[in-house]
Amino acid sequence: TQLLEQSPQFLSIQEGENLTVYCNSSSVFSSLQWYRQEPGEGPVLLVTVVTGGEVKKLKRLTFQFGDARKDSSLHITAAQPGDTGLYLCAGRNSGGSNYKLTFGKGTLLTVNP
Amino acid sequence: DTEVTQTPKHLVMGMTNKKSLKCEQHMGHRAMYWYKQKAKKPPELMFVYSYEKLSINESVPSRFSPECPNSSLLNLHLHALQPEDSALYLCASSQVALIADTQYFGPGTRLTVL
């Protein structure tokens, strides 16, 4: 069973601060997706990373896939209250049952005005 | 357009009721999924449909019965549920099921079983 360790589990910061969320595994993933979910809503896809070492930017969000495709990070610059939500990383297995997404446990981010 | 729609948004049912959840996508995706999500936990996979055929059942109790009438629609029929089945039920789709592919989620149905 492939596991994704996501940290931190909870994060409460002030508006304007920077933060980084990490997803780590001992297994290789063929791709990794980051989602943001608001209470009572479905996860909304932020980005998919596929290539080792890949960096993608989405406005104030920067996503990185590790060189060995075992880890990923999400960095938010100058956080805003609208960034509040549950951030989930999800990896596609590199072999075998690759229909299945392995989810991290999520990071619950609160950005206070 | 990357939209997956789900109805109803909220559902309250008794343990003896029969109800259905509906999911629809018009992205031409050939893989569709049902997930169950408890509060502040990640989604848990229940079923995978690939080309309208059930590919994966993650040992889900028979009181949950999925159905895929066509490539755009996915239903989840509910019967004799238990209070612990209360959760957010999410539908997702992807282009195909068996290779690395991005899954797009619907907004979910909040189910409460009394």
Interface residues (C-beta under 8 A of the other chain):
Chain A: S30 S31 Q33 Y35 G40 E41 G42 P43 V44 L45 T48 V50 L86 L88 A90 R92 N98 Y99 K100 L101 F103 G104 K105 G106 L108
Chain B: T2 V4 Q6 A31 K40 K41 P42 P43 L45 V48 S50 S55 I56 L88 L90 A97 L98 I99 A100 D101 T102 Q103 Y104 F105 G106 P107 G108 R110
